[in-house]
């Protein structure tokens, strides 16, 4: 469900809530998603796409289970998209599409937000978390352009699902 926090909390509280949600995504393991089968160590089970915006940051999160969320550092977002078939399908496609980009990414143990004007991807596998940062304005011609488009499909489906109510 989409939630917008116009002014109930101060900006610092909204940023802290955003960072906590984002951190929870990084700590997610397949068992938390109800996935009990075996995954290859290099097989992605989740992806985050962080986007730097003039007023803050936004994160799109998707898991192989079909769960997806979108949240912003200024408050508001969509959590729990798994209840909508279109969201589930988009989320799964986003995660599975990420596999072919692992060789373009580097393993990381730090999860900084992207610099201004940039987009940062994080792919979650059992072995590592991988990252890649690119200029958003160049993503239309970047080799990760299809992955960026998949992330926006997830966002589109999340927003569409919440507007149907």
C-alpha positions in Angstrom: 0.0 0.0 0.0 1.3 3.5 -0.9 2.0 5.6 2.1 2.8 9.3 2.0 4.1 11.0 5.1 3.5 14.7 4.3 4.7 16.1 7.6 4.0 13.8 10.5 7.7 13.3 11.3 10.7 15.5 11.0 13.0 15.0 8.0 15.6 13.3 10.1 13.1 10.7 11.3 11.9 10.0 7.8 15.5 9.5 6.7 16.2 7.2 9.6 13.1 5.1 8.7 14.2 4.9 5.1 17.7 3.8 6.0 16.3 1.1 8.4 14.1 -0.3 5.6 17.0 -0.3 3.2 19.3 -2.0 5.7 16.6 -4.7 6.3 16.7 -5.5 2.6 20.4 -6.0 2.7 20.0 -8.4 5.7 17.3 -10.5 4.0 18.2 -14.1 3.3 16.2 -16.6 1.2 14.7 -18.3 4.2 13.1 -14.9 5.2 11.4 -15.0 1.8 10.0 -18.5 2.3 12.5 -19.9 -0.1 13.6 -23.3 1.3 15.0 -24.9 -1.9 18.7 -24.7 -2.7 20.1 -21.7 -4.5 23.4 -21.6 -6.3 25.8 -19.3 -4.4 25.9 -17.0 -7.4 22.2 -17.0 -8.1 20.6 -13.6 -7.3 17.7 -13.7 -4.9 17.3 -9.9 -4.5 18.2 -6.6 -6.0 18.1 -3.0 -4.8 18.2 0.0 -7.2 19.1 3.2 -5.4 18.4 6.5 -7.3 19.7 9.9 -6.2 17.0 12.5 -6.5 17.3 16.3 -6.0 15.3 16.1 -2.8 16.9 12.8 -1.4 17.1 9.2 -2.4 14.7 6.5 -3.5 15.1 2.7 -3.4 13.4 0.0 -5.4 13.8 -3.5 -3.8 12.8 -6.8 -5.4 13.2 -10.4 -4.4 12.9 -13.6 -6.3 9.8 -14.5 -4.1 8.0 -11.7 -6.0 8.0 -9.2 -3.1 8.9 -5.7 -4.0 8.9 -2.3 -2.3 9.7 1.3 -3.1 10.6 3.9 -0.4 12.1 7.3 -0.3 14.3 9.2 2.1 11.7 12.0 2.3 9.0 9.6 3.6 6.4 7.5 1.8 6.6 4.6 -0.5 5.0 1.3 -1.3 5.7 -1.8 0.8 4.4 -5.3 0.3 3.8 -5.5 -3.4 3.8 -9.3 -3.3 0.0 -9.3 -3.1 -0.3 -8.2 -6.7 0.5 -10.6 -9.6 1.8 -7.9 -11.9 4.2 -6.7 -9.2 5.3 -10.3 -8.4 6.1 -10.9 -12.1 8.0 -7.7 -12.5 10.0 -8.3 -9.3 11.0 -11.8 -10.3 12.0 -10.6 -13.8 14.1 -7.8 -12.3 15.9 -10.3 -10.0 16.5 -12.9 -12.7 17.6 -10.3 -15.2 20.3 -9.2 -12.8 22.2 -12.5 -13.1 23.8 -11.6 -16.5 25.2 -8.4 -15.1 27.1 -9.9 -12.1 30.3 -9.9 -14.1 30.0 -6.1 -14.5 29.8 -5.6 -10.7 32.1 -5.8 -7.8 31.6 -7.6 -4.4 31.0 -5.2 -1.6 30.4 -5.1 2.2 29.5 -1.4 2.3 26.2 -0.1 1.0 26.5 3.7 0.4 23.8 5.6 -1.3 24.6 6.8 -4.8 26.3 10.1 -5.5 24.2 12.9 -6.9 22.9 12.1 -10.4 23.8 8.5 -10.1 22.0 5.1 -9.8 23.5 2.3 -7.7 22.5 -1.4 -8.1 23.1 -4.0 -5.4 22.5 -7.7 -6.3 22.1 -10.1 -3.4 23.4 -13.6 -3.7 24.3 -16.2 -1.1 28.0 -15.7 -1.8 28.2 -11.9 -2.0 26.4 -8.7 -2.5 27.5 -7.0 -5.7 27.3 -3.4 -6.7 27.6 -1.1 -9.7 27.1 2.7 -9.9 26.4 4.6 -13.1 25.4 8.1 -14.1 21.6 8.1 -14.5 21.7 10.3 -17.6 23.9 7.8 -19.3 21.9 4.7 -18.4 20.0 4.8 -21.6 23.2 3.9 -23.5 24.9 2.0 -20.7 25.2 -1.8 -20.8 23.0 -1.9 -17.7 20.2 0.0 -19.4 18.0 -3.1 -19.6 18.4 -3.7 -15.8 17.5 0.0 -15.1 14.4 -0.4 -17.2 13.4 -3.5 -15.3 13.7 -1.6 -12.1 11.4 1.0 -13.4 8.9 -1.7 -14.5 8.7 -2.8 -10.9 8.1 0.7 -9.7 5.4 1.2 -12.4 3.6 -2.0 -11.3 3.9 -1.1 -7.6 2.3 2.3 -8.2 -0.4 0.9 -10.5 -1.3 -1.7 -7.9 -1.8 0.9 -5.3 -3.9 3.2 -7.5 -6.4 0.5 -8.3 -7.9 0.8 -4.8 
